[in-house]
Amino acid sequence: MYIQLKNHKVHIFTKTVIDPSKKSLIFIPGAGMDHRILSMFKMDSFEERYNILAIDLPGHGYTTGPLFKDVESHTKLCIEVLDELNLQDLIFAGHSWGGLIALDLSTQYKNSMTICMNIAYPFLVGDILLDYAKGNLDQAVEFLMKFGIYKMPETEIKTTGFGVKGSGFYGRSKGVIKSPYGTKTVEDDPEREIKLYPLKRLFNQTEKEISSIDLNSCTNFRLQESQIQNFENVKYIFCEKDKLARYNPDNEILQNAILDEDVFILAGCGHFPYFEDPDQLEKTFKKILD
């Protein structure tokens, strides 16, 4: 579905027809990604009780209109979208950069719970990744895969959309290959490339520099002290092997969070648990939502 705002036509992905009597679980994807992340989540067990939605922010997925360069502007757009949706009993769920937006949003819009997955605060992004994201998205994604992925999913994820398996890229076992987003360096493991393809494709957007813009906004975002003090019913999901957003119990946003009650740590996976271990992530969502 689409919502027409003053300057944006916002795409909202819904798993089922919206039922106003249900609670609504609203996902905000990570930097450079869009609603397609929900294709990797195991959400069937929640559909009876929840409307499940994902917002494409400007420059992501199918949403059109001016791009934003800070977290706060994305939060304001989410507020406009939520006003138009007019749903009750909202749960915000954000991954990585999207988790920052969800956290900011939770202090400005009435909701019953906020779930932040794989976030850091402050979320300082290294210069190498920022440079890659601006000039060569393919290399930026390779960086994210190298430091963000700990293991491959046990079940092969089938996908359609941008790119074609079996094209020249997957037919070669070694070398540098050009793409619309920069260059890919293929080593001696084409099978790994095929397995990672469903995740990598989520970063392919019409706006080629959107990942760079999002990652810069991560680095620049700060919450006000009053926001941190007023957090209500915020849950955090971290991953044991995540090198991009590590769990730090001394972080100021976790000062009142209790391990195993507000903070949940997934074993044996990295920054993208919905790709690496969707079963374990589903079980964690059940602990939080039941």
C-alpha positions as CSV (number, residue, x, y, z in Angstrom):
1,M,0.0,0.0,0.0
2,Y,1.0,3.6,-0.5
3,I,0.5,6.7,1.7
4,Q,0.7,10.1,0.0
5,L,2.2,12.7,2.1
6,K,3.0,16.3,1.2
7,N,6.4,15.6,-0.3
8,H,6.6,11.8,-0.3
9,K,4.7,8.8,-1.6
10,V,5.5,6.2,1.1
11,H,5.3,2.5,0.4
12,I,4.1,0.3,3.3
13,F,4.5,-3.4,3.0
14,T,1.9,-5.5,4.8
15,K,2.0,-9.2,5.4
16,T,-1.9,-9.5,5.4
17,V,-4.9,-7.2,5.1
18,I,-4.8,-4.7,8.0
19,D,-7.2,-5.5,10.8
20,P,-7.8,-2.4,13.0
21,S,-8.7,-4.6,16.0
22,K,-5.2,-6.2,16.1
23,K,-1.9,-4.9,17.5
24,S,0.5,-3.7,14.9
25,L,4.1,-4.7,14.6
26,I,5.9,-2.1,12.5
27,F,9.4,-2.8,11.1
28,I,11.9,-0.2,10.2
29,P,14.7,-1.7,8.1
30,G,18.5,-1.1,8.5
31,A,20.7,1.3,6.6
32,G,20.3,1.0,2.8
33,M,17.7,-1.7,3.1
34,D,13.9,-1.9,2.7
35,H,10.7,-3.9,3.4
36,R,12.2,-7.0,1.7
37,I,14.0,-7.8,5.0
38,L,10.6,-9.2,6.1
39,S,10.9,-12.0,3.6
40,M,13.6,-13.5,5.8
41,F,11.8,-13.2,9.1
42,K,9.6,-16.1,10.3
43,M,6.4,-14.2,11.2
44,D,3.6,-16.7,10.3
45,S,3.1,-17.5,14.0
46,F,2.4,-13.9,14.8
47,E,0.0,-13.1,12.0
48,E,-3.1,-14.2,13.9
49,R,-2.6,-11.5,16.6
50,Y,-0.6,-8.8,14.8
51,N,-0.7,-6.7,11.7
52,I,2.8,-6.9,10.4
53,L,4.1,-3.9,8.4
54,A,7.4,-2.6,7.1
55,I,8.0,1.0,6.1
56,D,10.2,2.0,3.1
57,L,11.8,5.3,4.0
58,P,12.7,7.9,1.3
59,G,15.2,6.4,-1.2
60,H,14.5,2.9,0.0
61,G,12.4,0.3,-1.8
62,Y,9.4,1.9,-3.5
63,T,9.2,5.2,-1.5
64,T,9.7,8.3,-3.6
65,G,10.4,11.9,-2.6
66,P,13.3,14.0,-1.3
67,L,16.0,12.1,0.6
68,F,16.8,12.8,4.3
69,K,20.3,12.9,5.7
70,D,19.5,12.6,9.5
71,V,17.7,10.2,11.7
72,E,15.4,12.9,13.1
73,S,13.9,13.6,9.7
74,H,13.1,9.9,9.2
75,T,11.4,9.9,12.6
76,K,9.2,12.8,11.6
77,L,8.2,11.1,8.4
78,C,7.3,7.9,10.4
79,I,5.1,10.0,12.6
80,E,3.3,11.4,9.6
81,V,2.8,7.9,8.2
82,L,1.5,6.6,11.6
83,D,-0.9,9.5,11.8
84,E,-2.3,8.5,8.4
85,L,-2.5,4.7,9.3
86,N,-4.3,5.5,12.5
87,L,-3.6,2.1,14.1
88,Q,-3.8,1.3,17.7
89,D,-1.5,-0.5,20.1
90,L,1.8,-0.1,18.1
91,I,5.0,-2.0,18.5
92,F,8.1,-0.5,16.8
93,A,10.8,-2.9,15.6
94,G,14.0,-1.6,14.0
95,H,17.2,-3.3,12.8
96,S,20.5,-1.5,13.1
97,W,20.0,2.1,11.7
98,G,16.3,1.4,11.8
99,G,16.6,0.6,15.5
100,L,17.9,4.1,16.1
101,I,14.8,5.5,14.3
102,A,12.6,3.2,16.3
103,L,14.2,4.3,19.5
104,D,13.8,8.0,18.6
105,L,10.3,7.4,17.5
106,S,9.3,5.7,20.7
107,T,10.0,8.9,22.7
108,Q,7.7,11.0,20.4
109,Y,4.8,8.7,19.5
110,K,2.6,6.6,21.7
111,N,3.4,2.9,21.5
112,S,3.2,-0.1,23.7
113,M,6.7,-1.5,23.0
114,T,9.9,-0.9,21.1
115,I,12.3,-3.7,19.9
116,C,15.8,-2.6,18.8
117,M,17.8,-5.2,17.0
118,N,21.6,-5.0,16.6
119,I,22.0,-1.3,17.5
120,A,24.9,0.6,19.0
121,Y,24.8,4.0,20.6
122,P,26.4,6.2,19.6
123,F,26.5,4.2,16.3
124,L,29.9,5.3,15.1
125,V,30.6,4.0,11.5
126,G,34.3,3.7,10.4
127,D,35.8,5.8,7.7
128,I,36.6,2.8,5.5
129,L,32.9,1.7,5.4
130,L,31.7,5.3,4.8
131,D,34.2,5.7,1.9
132,Y,33.1,2.4,0.4
133,A,29.4,3.3,0.7
134,K,29.8,6.6,-1.0
135,G,32.0,5.4,-3.9
136,N,31.5,1.7,-4.3
137,L,28.4,0.1,-2.8
138,D,29.5,-3.4,-3.7
139,Q,32.6,-3.0,-1.7
140,A,30.6,-1.6,1.2
141,V,28.4,-4.6,1.2
142,E,31.4,-6.9,1.0
143,F,32.7,-5.1,4.2
144,L,29.3,-5.6,5.9
145,M,29.3,-9.3,5.0
146,K,32.9,-9.8,6.2
147,F,32.3,-8.2,9.6
148,G,28.6,-8.7,10.0
149,I,28.0,-12.4,8.9
150,Y,29.1,-15.1,11.3
151,K,27.4,-18.1,9.7
152,M,25.3,-19.0,6.8
153,P,21.6,-20.0,7.3
154,E,21.0,-23.8,7.5
155,T,18.1,-23.5,5.0
156,E,18.7,-22.0,1.6
157,I,16.8,-18.7,1.2
158,K,15.1,-18.5,-2.2
159,T,14.6,-15.1,-3.7
160,T,13.6,-13.3,-6.8
161,G,14.2,-9.7,-7.9
162,F,17.2,-7.6,-8.6
163,G,20.0,-9.6,-10.3
164,V,20.0,-13.0,-11.8
165,K,21.7,-16.1,-10.4
166,G,23.8,-17.8,-13.0
167,S,24.8,-14.5,-14.8
168,G,28.4,-13.8,-15.4
169,F,29.0,-12.9,-11.8
170,Y,28.1,-16.3,-10.5
171,G,29.7,-18.1,-13.4
172,R,33.2,-17.0,-12.5
173,S,35.3,-18.3,-9.6
174,K,37.8,-15.5,-9.3
175,G,38.4,-11.9,-10.4
176,V,37.0,-8.4,-10.3
177,I,33.5,-7.9,-11.9
178,K,31.8,-4.5,-12.6
179,S,28.2,-3.9,-11.6
180,P,25.9,-0.9,-11.6
181,Y,27.0,-0.4,-7.9
182,G,30.7,-0.6,-8.3
183,T,33.0,-3.6,-8.4
184,K,32.8,-7.1,-6.9
185,T,35.9,-9.0,-6.1
186,V,35.2,-12.7,-6.4
187,E,37.5,-15.1,-4.6
188,D,37.6,-18.9,-4.8
189,D,34.2,-19.5,-3.2
190,P,31.4,-18.8,-5.6
191,E,29.1,-20.9,-3.5
192,R,29.4,-18.4,-0.7
193,E,28.4,-15.7,-3.1
194,I,25.3,-17.6,-4.1
195,K,24.3,-18.1,-0.4
196,L,24.9,-14.5,0.4
197,Y,23.0,-13.2,-2.6
198,P,19.5,-13.0,-0.9
199,L,21.0,-10.7,1.7
200,K,23.2,-8.6,-0.5
201,R,20.4,-7.8,-2.9
202,L,18.6,-6.0,-0.2
203,F,21.1,-3.2,-0.4
204,N,20.5,-2.6,-4.1
205,Q,18.4,0.6,-4.3
206,T,17.5,3.1,-7.0
207,E,19.4,5.8,-5.0
208,K,22.9,4.4,-5.2
209,E,24.3,6.5,-2.4
210,I,21.4,5.8,0.1
211,S,23.6,3.5,2.2
212,S,26.2,6.2,2.5
213,I,23.6,8.7,3.6
214,D,22.1,6.4,6.2
215,L,25.5,5.3,7.6
216,N,26.5,9.0,8.0
217,S,23.3,9.7,9.9
218,C,24.1,6.8,12.2
219,T,27.4,8.4,13.2
220,N,25.8,11.9,13.7
221,F,22.7,10.8,15.7
222,R,22.4,11.6,19.4
223,L,19.4,11.2,21.7
224,Q,18.7,13.9,24.2
225,E,19.3,13.0,27.9
226,S,15.5,13.5,28.6
227,Q,14.7,10.9,25.9
228,I,17.0,8.3,27.4
229,Q,15.6,8.9,30.9
230,N,12.0,8.4,29.6
231,F,12.4,5.1,27.7
232,E,9.4,2.9,28.3
233,N,9.2,-0.9,27.6
234,V,12.2,-1.0,25.2
235,K,13.6,-4.4,24.4
236,Y,17.0,-5.0,22.8
237,I,18.2,-7.9,20.7
238,F,21.9,-8.3,20.3
239,C,23.9,-11.1,18.7
240,E,26.9,-12.9,20.3
241,K,29.1,-12.7,17.2
242,D,28.1,-9.3,15.9
243,K,31.2,-7.2,15.2
244,L,29.3,-4.2,13.9
245,A,27.0,-3.5,16.9
246,R,28.4,-5.2,20.0
247,Y,26.5,-5.6,23.3
248,N,27.9,-3.3,26.0
249,P,26.0,-3.6,29.3
250,D,27.5,-0.2,30.4
251,N,26.0,1.7,27.5
252,E,23.9,4.6,28.6
253,I,20.8,3.5,26.7
254,L,20.9,0.2,28.7
255,Q,21.3,1.7,32.1
256,N,17.9,0.5,33.3
257,A,17.7,-2.6,31.1
258,I,17.7,-6.1,32.6
259,L,19.4,-9.0,30.9
260,D,17.0,-11.8,29.8
261,E,14.0,-9.5,30.6
262,D,14.8,-6.4,28.4
263,V,18.0,-7.6,26.7
264,F,18.2,-10.8,24.7
265,I,21.5,-12.1,23.2
266,L,21.3,-14.5,20.3
267,A,24.0,-17.2,20.3
268,G,26.2,-17.9,17.4
269,C,25.1,-15.3,14.9
270,G,26.2,-11.9,13.7
271,H,24.6,-8.6,12.6
272,F,21.8,-10.1,10.4
273,P,20.0,-12.7,12.6
274,Y,17.0,-12.8,10.3
275,F,19.3,-14.1,7.6
276,E,21.7,-16.2,9.7
277,D,19.3,-17.8,12.2
278,P,15.6,-16.9,11.7
279,D,14.5,-19.7,13.9
280,Q,16.4,-18.4,16.9
281,L,15.2,-14.9,16.2
282,E,11.5,-16.1,16.0
283,K,11.9,-17.8,19.4
284,T,13.2,-14.5,20.8
285,F,10.3,-12.5,19.4
286,K,8.0,-15.0,21.0
287,K,9.6,-14.4,24.4
288,I,9.3,-10.7,24.0
289,L,5.7,-10.6,22.6
290,D,4.0,-13.5,24.5
